[in-house]
């Protein structure tokens, strides 16, 4: 299995530009999660989907952030407009039954975003 | 407020030595506790998952313990190797929601 695939791995963009991060979950997984990791705040859950439907987006920092999952094999996290404080590593993860059950969550390698 | 506190923040040990990392939580109601290993520049990888009824779970040289009464968990690493150098993150999920609470992690460095 190829695991969770994220792109781009690294992105440097100017403040005000739109950023789109992409994720392909593990085939067959019905939960997809977007996380953000910074030195100051550690790992934070931004939003998660079940069967392509957003279930909880309470972790999304503000309206500049949006996430979509048009089908079972693809999701995007978009930041528009981007700001320097959005600089972080963004992880996508997937699992079979979410985080409440005794199941493993598989993380991608992350997208390293720098907004200058 | 749900919180997960990990200690120490960082740890340096010599190769071959054992070490123990601590995790205290206030998450309620408790569903499960996970330990992740995160290598530099990589995504977290699950080491163990423990539920309320489990006291100990092993994964190779890694052994996690859970005391649900005191709301404490530990991760013991036996005969450390250079490849154990990583950040170890404790994550606790509440039975009331799927939103996990993350610890800030313990950074472990194993020196030859």
gemmi code that builds the backbone of each chain (N, CA, C; Angstrom):
import gemmi

chains = {
    "A": [
        ("UNK", (0.853, -1.182, 0.000), (0.000, 0.000, 0.000), (0.897, 1.243, 0.000)),
        ("UNK", (0.492, 2.262, -0.750), (1.324, 3.440, -0.885), (1.222, 4.338, 0.331)),
        ("UNK", (0.259, 4.142, 1.183), (0.084, 5.022, 2.324), (-0.659, 6.284, 1.927)),
        ("UNK", (-0.737, 7.228, 2.868), (-1.377, 8.512, 2.617), (-0.405, 9.383, 1.824)),
        ("UNK", (-0.871, 9.915, 0.725), (0.010, 10.697, -0.150), (-0.400, 12.161, -0.119)),
        ("UNK", (0.562, 13.010, 0.173), (0.307, 14.437, 0.232), (1.167, 15.172, -0.790)),
        ("UNK", (0.609, 16.258, -1.277), (1.386, 17.130, -2.164), (0.916, 18.574, -1.994)),
        ("UNK", (1.797, 19.538, -2.179), (3.236, 19.369, -2.355), (3.907, 19.018, -1.022)),
        ("UNK", (5.131, 18.537, -1.043), (5.856, 18.270, 0.190), (6.359, 19.564, 0.815)),
        ("UNK", (6.739, 20.473, -0.041), (7.227, 21.771, 0.427), (6.631, 22.864, -0.457)),
        ("UNK", (6.230, 23.969, 0.190), (5.757, 25.109, -0.576), (6.129, 26.396, 0.134)),
        ("UNK", (6.680, 27.303, -0.650), (6.975, 28.639, -0.162), (6.149, 29.596, -0.996)),
        ("UNK", (5.371, 30.434, -0.340), (4.495, 31.336, -1.061), (4.503, 32.707, -0.400)),
        ("UNK", (4.054, 33.674, -1.147), (4.011, 35.029, -0.608), (2.680, 35.286, 0.087)),
        ("UNK", (2.734, 36.087, 1.095), (1.529, 36.473, 1.823), (0.468, 36.970, 0.849)),
        ("UNK", (-0.768, 36.500, 1.078), (-1.869, 36.921, 0.219), (-2.191, 35.957, -0.895)),
        ("UNK", (-1.271, 35.042, -1.172), (-1.501, 34.075, -2.228), (-2.375, 32.932, -1.731)),
        ("UNK", (-3.024, 32.270, -2.672), (-3.826, 31.093, -2.338), (-2.931, 29.858, -2.299)),
        ("UNK", (-3.163, 29.028, -1.302), (-2.404, 27.784, -1.156), (-3.383, 26.617, -1.166)),
        ("UNK", (-3.076, 25.609, -1.940), (-3.900, 24.407, -1.967), (-3.029, 23.199, -1.673)),
        ("UNK", (-3.390, 22.489, -0.619), (-2.698, 21.267, -0.237), (-3.588, 20.081, -0.604)),
        ("UNK", (-2.966, 19.011, -1.060), (-3.717, 17.881, -1.571), (-3.408, 16.605, -0.801)),
        ("UNK", (-4.393, 15.723, -0.778), (-4.224, 14.478, -0.030), (-4.963, 13.344, -0.708)),
        ("UNK", (-4.287, 12.213, -0.802), (-4.916, 10.984, -1.256), (-4.860, 9.999, -0.097)),
        ("UNK", (-6.000, 9.639, 0.483), (-5.976, 8.717, 1.631), (-5.700, 7.291, 1.187)),
        ("UNK", (-5.503, 6.424, 2.150), (-5.326, 5.009, 1.859), (-6.644, 4.454, 1.329)),
        ("UNK", (-6.545, 3.699, 0.264), (-7.740, 3.153, -0.360), (-8.557, 2.318, 0.634)),
        ("UNK", (-9.855, 2.588, 0.686), (-10.722, 1.838, 1.587), (-10.964, 2.509, 2.917)),
        ("UNK", (-10.138, 3.466, 3.267), (-10.348, 4.190, 4.521), (-11.520, 5.157, 4.361)),
        ("UNK", (-12.362, 5.229, 5.409), (-13.540, 6.079, 5.304), (-13.462, 7.342, 6.150)),
        ("UNK", (-12.351, 7.501, 6.893), (-12.143, 8.732, 7.646), (-10.898, 9.429, 7.110)),
        ("UNK", (-10.993, 10.748, 7.009), (-9.842, 11.539, 6.585), (-9.727, 12.745, 7.513)),
        ("UNK", (-8.488, 13.019, 7.926), (-8.220, 14.080, 8.879), (-7.184, 15.045, 8.306)),
        ("UNK", (-7.357, 16.309, 8.630), (-6.326, 17.313, 8.357), (-5.828, 17.867, 9.688)),
        ("UNK", (-4.489, 17.848, 9.865), (-3.847, 18.361, 11.068), (-2.862, 19.464, 10.686)),
        ("UNK", (-2.562, 20.276, 11.672), (-1.517, 21.279, 11.521), (-0.549, 21.124, 12.688)),
        ("UNK", (0.743, 21.245, 12.406), (1.749, 21.124, 13.459), (2.685, 22.323, 13.422)),
        ("UNK", (2.820, 22.973, 14.563), (3.762, 24.079, 14.714), (4.565, 23.869, 15.989)),
        ("UNK", (5.670, 24.547, 16.075), (6.491, 24.446, 17.283), (5.734, 24.984, 18.484)),
        ("UNK", (4.980, 26.053, 18.265), (4.303, 26.695, 19.393), (3.115, 25.882, 19.910)),
        ("UNK", (2.352, 25.296, 19.008), (1.084, 24.675, 19.398), (1.057, 23.158, 19.266)),
        ("UNK", (2.123, 22.590, 18.698), (2.128, 21.140, 18.506), (1.151, 20.736, 17.416)),
        ("UNK", (0.608, 19.529, 17.537), (-0.349, 19.013, 16.569), (-1.760, 19.451, 16.914)),
        ("UNK", (-2.496, 19.892, 15.897), (-3.891, 20.300, 16.097), (-4.734, 19.669, 14.987)),
        ("UNK", (-5.905, 19.172, 15.360), (-6.831, 18.656, 14.367), (-7.640, 19.821, 13.807)),
        ("UNK", (-7.619, 19.969, 12.491), (-8.337, 21.071, 11.852), (-9.758, 20.659, 11.470)),
        ("UNK", (-9.879, 19.518, 10.805), (-11.171, 19.065, 10.301), (-11.072, 17.578, 10.006)),
        ("UNK", (-12.214, 16.893, 10.079), (-12.201, 15.515, 9.614), (-13.463, 15.179, 8.851)),
        ("UNK", (-13.340, 14.224, 7.960), (-14.414, 13.781, 7.086), (-14.709, 12.299, 7.370)),
        ("UNK", (-15.974, 11.946, 7.203), (-16.374, 10.555, 7.224), (-17.181, 10.296, 5.958)),
        ("UNK", (-16.711, 9.334, 5.170), (-17.386, 9.065, 3.899), (-17.583, 10.330, 3.071)),
        ("UNK", (-16.525, 11.122, 2.996), (-16.454, 12.338, 2.184), (-17.235, 13.513, 2.760)),
        ("UNK", (-17.902, 13.331, 3.871), (-18.712, 14.398, 4.460), (-17.956, 15.030, 5.627)),
        ("UNK", (-17.832, 16.364, 5.651), (-17.172, 17.001, 6.795), (-17.992, 16.811, 8.059)),
        ("UNK", (-17.359, 16.298, 9.101), (-18.063, 15.992, 10.338), (-17.832, 17.083, 11.384)),
        ("UNK", (-16.600, 17.508, 11.512), (-16.279, 18.516, 12.517), (-15.173, 19.403, 11.986)),
        ("UNK", (-15.471, 20.680, 11.839), (-14.453, 21.631, 11.359), (-14.145, 22.677, 12.424)),
        ("UNK", (-14.418, 22.319, 13.668), (-14.226, 23.290, 14.745), (-12.775, 23.681, 14.948)),
        ("UNK", (-11.861, 22.889, 14.421), (-10.447, 23.204, 14.547), (-9.917, 24.122, 13.454)),
        ("UNK", (-10.717, 24.397, 12.463), (-10.284, 25.288, 11.388), (-10.123, 26.689, 11.976)),
        ("UNK", (-8.957, 27.277, 11.826), (-8.660, 28.522, 12.547), (-9.540, 29.710, 12.147)),
        ("UNK", (-9.874, 29.841, 10.908), (-10.702, 30.970, 10.478), (-11.199, 30.742, 9.064)),
        ("UNK", (-11.985, 31.690, 8.591), (-12.647, 31.514, 7.297), (-11.675, 31.438, 6.140)),
        ("UNK", (-10.448, 31.813, 6.361), (-9.476, 31.730, 5.262), (-9.157, 30.272, 4.925)),
        ("UNK", (-9.496, 29.383, 5.834), (-9.221, 27.964, 5.635), (-10.493, 27.252, 5.178)),
        ("UNK", (-10.348, 26.398, 4.186), (-11.470, 25.574, 3.748), (-10.948, 24.219, 3.313)),
        ("UNK", (-11.766, 23.204, 3.465), (-11.375, 21.852, 3.068), (-12.531, 21.195, 2.338)),
        ("UNK", (-12.162, 20.378, 1.352), (-13.163, 19.660, 0.580), (-12.727, 18.219, 0.390)),
        ("UNK", (-13.689, 17.365, 0.174), (-13.406, 15.973, -0.167), (-14.406, 15.556, -1.230)),
        ("UNK", (-14.106, 15.825, -2.487), (-15.069, 15.558, -3.560), (-15.315, 14.079, -3.807)),
        ("UNK", (-14.363, 13.231, -3.433), (-14.567, 11.786, -3.571), (-13.709, 11.058, -2.546)),
        ("UNK", (-13.843, 9.759, -2.512), (-13.193, 8.967, -1.466), (-11.674, 8.930, -1.576)),
        ("UNK", (-11.138, 9.386, -2.697), (-9.697, 9.251, -2.886), (-8.982, 10.589, -2.974)),
        ("UNK", (-9.661, 11.680, -2.613), (-9.009, 12.968, -2.783), (-9.599, 14.012, -1.849)),
        ("UNK", (-8.714, 14.804, -1.253), (-9.149, 15.908, -0.409), (-8.188, 17.078, -0.586)),
        ("UNK", (-8.710, 18.286, -0.390), (-7.873, 19.471, -0.455), (-8.084, 20.338, 0.775)),
        ("UNK", (-7.024, 21.005, 1.161), (-7.078, 22.030, 2.206), (-6.581, 23.317, 1.562)),
        ("UNK", (-7.415, 24.331, 1.583), (-7.102, 25.569, 0.892), (-6.999, 26.716, 1.894)),
        ("UNK", (-6.018, 27.555, 1.688), (-5.843, 28.749, 2.507), (-5.848, 29.941, 1.549)),
        ("UNK", (-6.800, 30.835, 1.765), (-6.927, 31.990, 0.883), (-7.535, 33.171, 1.644)),
        ("UNK", (-6.811, 34.267, 1.776), (-5.395, 34.465, 1.436), (-4.482, 33.947, 2.541)),
        ("UNK", (-3.311, 33.544, 2.168), (-2.366, 33.012, 3.150), (-1.674, 34.150, 3.912)),
        ("UNK", (-1.274, 33.836, 5.144), (-0.578, 34.789, 5.997), (0.655, 34.111, 6.591)),
        ("UNK", (1.656, 34.890, 6.982), (2.874, 34.279, 7.553), (2.587, 33.352, 8.739)),
        ("UNK", (1.578, 33.655, 9.538), (1.281, 32.808, 10.701), (0.694, 31.454, 10.308)),
        ("UNK", (0.399, 31.266, 9.029), (-0.074, 29.963, 8.563), (1.092, 29.007, 8.301)),
        ("UNK", (2.289, 29.509, 8.394), (3.470, 28.655, 8.177), (3.472, 27.520, 9.191)),
        ("UNK", (3.504, 26.301, 8.680), (3.395, 25.121, 9.536), (3.565, 23.888, 8.659)),
        ("UNK", (3.522, 22.740, 9.305), (3.442, 21.483, 8.573), (2.000, 21.012, 8.646)),
        ("UNK", (1.437, 20.717, 7.507), (0.052, 20.267, 7.445), (0.048, 18.770, 7.107)),
        ("UNK", (-0.564, 17.999, 7.993), (-0.626, 16.551, 7.801), (-2.042, 16.132, 7.433)),
        ("UNK", (-2.107, 15.207, 6.511), (-3.342, 14.510, 6.215), (-3.209, 13.101, 6.774)),
        ("UNK", (-4.304, 12.552, 7.269), (-4.280, 11.197, 7.819), (-5.589, 10.502, 7.473)),
        ("UNK", (-5.560, 9.185, 7.469), (-6.785, 8.452, 7.211), (-6.873, 7.225, 8.101)),
        ("UNK", (-8.088, 6.742, 8.282), (-8.288, 5.525, 9.083), (-9.594, 4.880, 8.669)),
        ("UNK", (-9.781, 3.650, 9.198), (-10.979, 2.908, 8.835), (-12.195, 3.328, 9.644)),
        ("UNK", (-11.950, 3.689, 10.920), (-13.113, 3.946, 11.764), (-12.961, 5.170, 12.634)),
        ("UNK", (-12.136, 6.133, 12.261), (-12.019, 7.353, 13.034), (-11.114, 7.200, 14.226)),
        ("UNK", (-11.295, 8.045, 15.214), (-10.370, 8.084, 16.332), (-10.987, 7.586, 17.615)),
        ("UNK", (-12.279, 7.336, 17.623), (-12.913, 6.853, 18.832), (-12.778, 5.354, 18.989)),
        ("UNK", (-12.580, 4.656, 17.887), (-12.470, 3.203, 17.950), (-11.004, 2.795, 18.057)),
        ("UNK", (-10.774, 1.541, 18.291), (-9.410, 1.029, 18.456), (-8.806, 0.759, 17.087)),
        ("UNK", (-8.501, 1.803, 16.383), (-7.984, 1.607, 15.042), (-6.796, 2.520, 14.825)),
        ("UNK", (-6.002, 2.178, 13.855), (-4.778, 2.932, 13.598), (-5.057, 4.077, 12.631)),
        ("UNK", (-4.513, 5.221, 12.933), (-4.574, 6.368, 12.044), (-3.241, 6.478, 11.334)),
        ("UNK", (-3.295, 6.566, 10.022), (-2.087, 6.612, 9.214), (-1.891, 8.036, 8.699)),
        ("UNK", (-0.721, 8.569, 8.987), (-0.399, 9.931, 8.586), (0.398, 9.944, 7.286)),
        ("UNK", (0.197, 11.014, 6.514), (1.074, 11.271, 5.389), (2.365, 11.891, 5.875)),
        ("UNK", (3.232, 12.221, 4.946), (4.530, 12.786, 5.300), (4.474, 14.286, 5.522)),
        ("UNK", (3.342, 14.889, 5.259), (3.169, 16.302, 5.555), (3.495, 17.216, 4.398)),
        ("UNK", (2.879, 18.381, 4.435), (3.192, 19.463, 3.491), (3.753, 20.615, 4.300)),
        ("UNK", (5.024, 20.973, 4.010), (5.708, 22.008, 4.760), (5.435, 23.336, 4.076)),
        ("UNK", (4.648, 24.180, 4.741), (4.247, 25.453, 4.154), (4.977, 26.603, 4.824)),
        ("UNK", (5.571, 27.456, 4.000), (6.193, 28.686, 4.480), (5.560, 29.846, 3.726)),
        ("UNK", (4.997, 30.776, 4.476), (4.395, 31.973, 3.887), (5.277, 33.162, 4.262)),
        ("UNK", (5.790, 33.825, 3.245), (6.724, 34.929, 3.508), (6.075, 36.271, 3.170)),
    ],
    "B": [
        ("UNK", (-11.288, 21.569, 31.011), (-10.676, 21.552, 29.686), (-9.783, 20.317, 29.560)),
        ("UNK", (-9.930, 19.613, 28.434), (-9.102, 18.428, 28.204), (-7.656, 18.835, 27.962)),
        ("UNK", (-6.742, 18.187, 28.676), (-5.326, 18.482, 28.506), (-4.508, 17.204, 28.565)),
        ("UNK", (-3.397, 17.234, 27.847), (-2.424, 16.142, 27.882), (-1.055, 16.766, 28.115)),
        ("UNK", (-0.420, 16.363, 29.187), (0.885, 16.902, 29.535), (1.930, 15.794, 29.449)),
        ("UNK", (3.012, 16.086, 28.753), (4.080, 15.088, 28.612), (5.358, 15.584, 29.284)),
        ("UNK", (6.074, 14.618, 29.826), (7.367, 14.940, 30.430), (8.327, 13.775, 30.246)),
        ("UNK", (9.631, 14.039, 30.167), (10.191, 15.384, 30.072), (9.946, 15.985, 28.692)),
        ("UNK", (10.244, 17.244, 28.537), (10.099, 17.880, 27.226), (11.140, 17.345, 26.255)),
        ("UNK", (12.332, 17.089, 26.772), (13.394, 16.512, 25.963), (14.258, 15.612, 26.831)),
        ("UNK", (14.922, 14.674, 26.168), (15.692, 13.671, 26.890), (16.841, 13.214, 26.007)),
        ("UNK", (18.021, 13.122, 26.603), (19.198, 12.625, 25.890), (19.719, 11.411, 26.647)),
        ("UNK", (19.877, 10.304, 25.932), (20.381, 9.091, 26.570), (21.440, 8.448, 25.680)),
        ("UNK", (22.191, 7.544, 26.271), (23.197, 6.804, 25.508), (22.582, 5.554, 24.905)),
        ("UNK", (23.057, 5.214, 23.753), (22.610, 4.001, 23.075), (22.728, 2.786, 24.002)),
        ("UNK", (21.670, 1.992, 23.992), (21.667, 0.794, 24.825), (20.960, 0.983, 26.162)),
        ("UNK", (20.785, 2.237, 26.567), (20.104, 2.504, 27.829), (18.593, 2.467, 27.662)),
        ("UNK", (17.903, 2.294, 28.797), (16.446, 2.334, 28.805), (15.968, 3.735, 29.171)),
        ("UNK", (14.737, 4.035, 28.822), (14.173, 5.319, 29.246), (12.658, 5.191, 29.335)),
        ("UNK", (12.068, 6.118, 30.092), (10.618, 6.135, 30.271), (10.091, 7.542, 30.058)),
        ("UNK", (9.077, 7.634, 29.229), (8.425, 8.909, 28.952), (7.058, 8.918, 29.623)),
        ("UNK", (6.655, 10.079, 30.100), (5.424, 10.169, 30.875), (4.351, 10.988, 30.150)),
        ("UNK", (3.099, 10.611, 30.431), (1.953, 11.320, 29.861), (0.857, 11.375, 30.911)),
        ("UNK", (0.441, 12.563, 31.278), (-0.681, 12.746, 32.205), (-1.807, 13.453, 31.462)),
        ("UNK", (-3.018, 13.034, 31.710), (-4.121, 13.615, 30.968), (-5.304, 13.918, 31.870)),
        ("UNK", (-6.132, 14.827, 31.384), (-7.358, 15.164, 32.108), (-8.570, 14.972, 31.214)),
        ("UNK", (-8.390, 14.248, 30.114), (-9.473, 14.036, 29.153), (-10.560, 13.172, 29.770)),
        ("UNK", (-11.797, 13.621, 29.596), (-12.924, 12.872, 30.139), (-14.161, 13.080, 29.268)),
        ("UNK", (-14.954, 12.051, 29.039), (-14.694, 10.651, 29.377), (-13.622, 10.058, 28.476)),
        ("UNK", (-12.878, 9.155, 29.044), (-11.732, 8.573, 28.336), (-12.188, 7.507, 27.345)),
        ("UNK", (-11.583, 7.544, 26.145), (-11.868, 6.507, 25.153), (-10.627, 5.663, 24.893)),
        ("UNK", (-9.564, 6.307, 24.434), (-8.329, 5.569, 24.191), (-7.134, 6.498, 24.238)),
        ("UNK", (-5.979, 5.910, 24.417), (-4.731, 6.665, 24.475), (-3.757, 6.061, 23.487)),
        ("UNK", (-3.143, 6.909, 22.723), (-2.202, 6.465, 21.684), (-0.840, 7.097, 21.912)),
        ("UNK", (0.179, 6.349, 21.603), (1.541, 6.869, 21.525), (1.973, 6.823, 20.066)),
        ("UNK", (2.517, 7.957, 19.616), (3.045, 8.056, 18.263), (4.542, 8.355, 18.337)),
        ("UNK", (5.252, 7.876, 17.332), (6.651, 8.235, 17.130), (6.727, 9.085, 15.868)),
        ("UNK", (7.395, 10.235, 15.983), (7.541, 11.101, 14.824), (9.010, 11.390, 14.577)),
        ("UNK", (9.530, 10.814, 13.517), (10.900, 11.112, 13.108), (10.944, 12.510, 12.510)),
        ("UNK", (12.103, 13.137, 12.591), (12.271, 14.486, 12.054), (11.911, 14.518, 10.582)),
        ("UNK", (11.020, 15.433, 10.221), (10.641, 15.593, 8.830), (9.659, 14.555, 8.307)),
        ("UNK", (9.120, 13.759, 9.204), (8.179, 12.707, 8.788), (6.852, 12.857, 9.511)),
        ("UNK", (5.854, 12.100, 9.066), (4.588, 12.094, 9.770), (4.621, 11.161, 10.968)),
        ("UNK", (3.727, 11.366, 11.945), (3.682, 10.477, 13.117), (3.302, 9.052, 12.706)),
        ("UNK", (3.853, 8.096, 13.425), (3.559, 6.689, 13.200), (3.067, 6.096, 14.514)),
        ("UNK", (1.960, 5.384, 14.451), (1.355, 4.833, 15.662), (2.225, 3.730, 16.262)),
        ("UNK", (2.441, 3.804, 17.577), (3.177, 2.755, 18.295), (2.208, 1.839, 19.039)),
        ("UNK", (1.311, 2.433, 19.806), (0.354, 1.640, 20.573), (-0.974, 2.378, 20.678)),
        ("UNK", (-2.030, 1.612, 20.883), (-3.353, 2.146, 21.202), (-3.855, 1.394, 22.431)),
        ("UNK", (-4.289, 2.137, 23.445), (-4.752, 1.484, 24.673), (-6.129, 2.005, 25.050)),
        ("UNK", (-6.994, 1.091, 25.455), (-8.310, 1.468, 25.939), (-8.349, 1.377, 27.466)),
        ("UNK", (-9.499, 1.677, 28.008), (-9.649, 1.785, 29.461), (-9.230, 0.521, 30.185)),
        ("UNK", (-9.518, -0.611, 29.596), (-9.303, -1.877, 30.294), (-7.893, -2.435, 30.149)),
        ("UNK", (-7.058, -1.759, 29.380), (-5.717, -2.278, 29.133), (-4.696, -1.559, 30.001)),
        ("UNK", (-3.850, -2.331, 30.676), (-2.831, -1.749, 31.537), (-1.472, -1.663, 30.862)),
        ("UNK", (-1.203, -2.625, 30.015), (0.103, -2.694, 29.373), (-0.051, -3.182, 27.940)),
        ("UNK", (0.750, -2.569, 27.063), (0.784, -3.042, 25.677), (2.188, -2.840, 25.137)),
        ("UNK", (2.677, -3.870, 24.471), (4.048, -3.812, 23.957), (4.076, -3.831, 22.442)),
        ("UNK", (5.097, -3.201, 21.902), (5.353, -3.200, 20.471), (6.866, -3.246, 20.315)),
        ("UNK", (7.393, -4.470, 20.275), (8.850, -4.626, 20.198), (9.503, -4.119, 21.471)),
        ("UNK", (10.434, -3.180, 21.316), (11.146, -2.641, 22.484), (10.345, -1.528, 23.176)),
        ("UNK", (9.186, -1.227, 22.666), (8.340, -0.194, 23.259), (7.248, -0.851, 24.103)),
        ("UNK", (7.098, -0.391, 25.356), (6.039, -0.883, 26.222), (5.299, 0.307, 26.806)),
        ("UNK", (3.997, 0.361, 26.562), (3.173, 1.434, 27.105), (2.361, 0.897, 28.269)),
        ("UNK", (2.212, 1.721, 29.284), (1.365, 1.375, 30.421), (0.293, 2.443, 30.579)),
        ("UNK", (-0.809, 2.045, 31.159), (-1.911, 2.968, 31.376), (-2.508, 2.736, 32.755)),
        ("UNK", (-2.635, 3.808, 33.516), (-3.352, 3.771, 34.788), (-4.529, 4.735, 34.647)),
        ("UNK", (-5.686, 4.165, 34.380), (-6.863, 4.998, 34.136), (-7.351, 5.692, 35.408)),
        ("UNK", (-6.994, 5.143, 36.548), (-7.425, 5.765, 37.813), (-6.686, 7.066, 38.060)),
        ("UNK", (-5.373, 7.030, 37.844), (-4.567, 8.241, 38.048), (-4.428, 9.056, 36.770)),
        ("UNK", (-4.950, 8.530, 35.670), (-4.897, 9.202, 34.369), (-3.455, 9.478, 33.957)),
        ("UNK", (-2.676, 8.400, 34.028), (-1.283, 8.494, 33.636), (-0.929, 7.356, 32.697)),
        ("UNK", (-0.024, 7.661, 31.779), (0.510, 6.636, 30.895), (2.013, 6.838, 30.796)),
        ("UNK", (2.707, 5.762, 30.518), (4.139, 5.856, 30.303), (4.519, 5.027, 29.089)),
        ("UNK", (5.596, 5.439, 28.448), (6.153, 4.684, 27.332), (7.588, 4.348, 27.700)),
        ("UNK", (7.865, 3.059, 27.810), (9.197, 2.604, 28.191), (9.900, 2.066, 26.953)),
        ("UNK", (11.102, 2.546, 26.740), (11.903, 2.079, 25.619), (13.087, 1.300, 26.181)),
        ("UNK", (13.204, 0.077, 25.739), (14.254, -0.812, 26.234), (15.420, -0.879, 25.247)),
        ("UNK", (16.623, -0.886, 25.783), (17.830, -1.040, 24.951), (17.789, -0.097, 23.770)),
        ("UNK", (17.805, 1.185, 24.047), (17.599, 2.195, 23.011), (18.600, 2.071, 21.867)),
        ("UNK", (18.126, 2.460, 20.702), (18.949, 2.464, 19.493), (18.966, 3.871, 18.912)),
        ("UNK", (19.940, 4.122, 18.064), (20.041, 5.452, 17.458), (18.758, 5.817, 16.714)),
        ("UNK", (18.109, 4.820, 16.140), (16.880, 5.060, 15.378), (15.695, 5.433, 16.266)),
        ("UNK", (15.856, 5.321, 17.566), (14.785, 5.733, 18.480), (14.745, 7.254, 18.636)),
        ("UNK", (15.762, 7.938, 18.161), (15.782, 9.396, 18.229), (14.595, 9.940, 17.435)),
        ("UNK", (13.694, 10.624, 18.146), (12.449, 11.079, 17.528), (11.657, 11.852, 18.568)),
        ("UNK", (10.513, 12.361, 18.139), (9.562, 12.947, 19.078), (8.478, 11.924, 19.348)),
        ("UNK", (8.099, 11.775, 20.627), (7.079, 10.803, 21.013), (5.869, 11.579, 21.534)),
        ("UNK", (4.740, 11.355, 20.887), (3.551, 12.148, 21.153), (2.472, 11.270, 21.764)),
        ("UNK", (1.903, 11.748, 22.853), (0.797, 11.073, 23.527), (-0.504, 11.745, 23.085)),
        ("UNK", (-1.477, 10.951, 22.692), (-2.746, 11.488, 22.202), (-3.893, 10.775, 22.907)),
        ("UNK", (-4.796, 11.526, 23.476), (-5.911, 10.943, 24.214), (-7.219, 11.345, 23.550)),
        ("UNK", (-8.064, 10.367, 23.288), (-9.358, 10.635, 22.682), (-10.462, 10.489, 23.708)),
        ("UNK", (-11.434, 11.354, 23.598), (-12.563, 11.334, 24.516), (-13.671, 10.460, 23.968)),
        ("UNK", (-14.357, 9.800, 24.859), (-15.477, 8.985, 24.430), (-16.632, 9.816, 23.916)),
        ("UNK", (-16.611, 11.091, 24.246), (-17.715, 11.949, 23.851), (-17.570, 12.556, 22.466)),
        ("UNK", (-16.373, 12.483, 21.902), (-16.192, 13.087, 20.582), (-15.029, 12.405, 19.902)),
        ("UNK", (-14.874, 12.676, 18.634), (-13.750, 12.120, 17.899), (-12.573, 13.071, 17.876)),
        ("UNK", (-12.674, 14.192, 18.592), (-11.586, 15.160, 18.570), (-10.548, 14.762, 19.608)),
        ("UNK", (-9.329, 14.440, 19.169), (-8.297, 14.033, 20.120), (-7.626, 15.232, 20.771)),
        ("UNK", (-7.006, 14.976, 21.913), (-6.188, 15.986, 22.580), (-4.745, 15.528, 22.515)),
        ("UNK", (-3.880, 16.367, 21.975), (-2.489, 16.003, 21.752), (-1.592, 16.546, 22.851)),
        ("UNK", (-0.621, 15.749, 23.244), (0.462, 16.276, 24.049), (1.454, 16.988, 23.141)),
        ("UNK", (2.374, 17.747, 23.769), (3.340, 18.501, 22.980), (4.523, 17.637, 22.571)),
        ("UNK", (4.588, 16.431, 23.123), (5.647, 15.524, 22.717), (6.886, 15.586, 23.587)),
        ("UNK", (7.612, 14.499, 23.598), (8.938, 14.423, 24.230), (9.946, 14.171, 23.130)),
        ("UNK", (10.947, 15.024, 23.055), (12.008, 14.857, 22.063), (13.124, 14.001, 22.644)),
        ("UNK", (13.327, 12.842, 22.054), (14.345, 11.906, 22.538), (15.535, 11.888, 21.585)),
        ("UNK", (16.707, 12.034, 22.139), (17.939, 11.923, 21.364), (18.762, 10.795, 21.953)),
        ("UNK", (19.118, 9.834, 21.112), (19.955, 8.717, 21.540), (21.344, 8.921, 20.943)),
        ("UNK", (22.329, 9.030, 21.826), (23.713, 9.241, 21.392), (24.481, 7.920, 21.371)),
        ("UNK", (25.397, 7.772, 20.389), (26.197, 6.542, 20.358), (27.201, 6.512, 21.498)),
    ],
}
model = gemmi.Model(1)
for chain_id, residues in chains.items():
    chain = gemmi.Chain(chain_id)
    for i, (resn, *xyz) in enumerate(residues, 1):
        res = gemmi.Residue()
        res.name, res.seqid = resn, gemmi.SeqId(i, " ")
        for name, pos in zip(("N", "CA", "C"), xyz):
            atom = gemmi.Atom()
            atom.name, atom.element = name, gemmi.Element(name[0])
            atom.pos, atom.b_iso = gemmi.Position(*pos), 0.0
            res.add_atom(atom)
        chain.add_residue(res)
    model.add_chain(chain)
structure = gemmi.Structure()
structure.add_model(model)
structure.setup_entities()
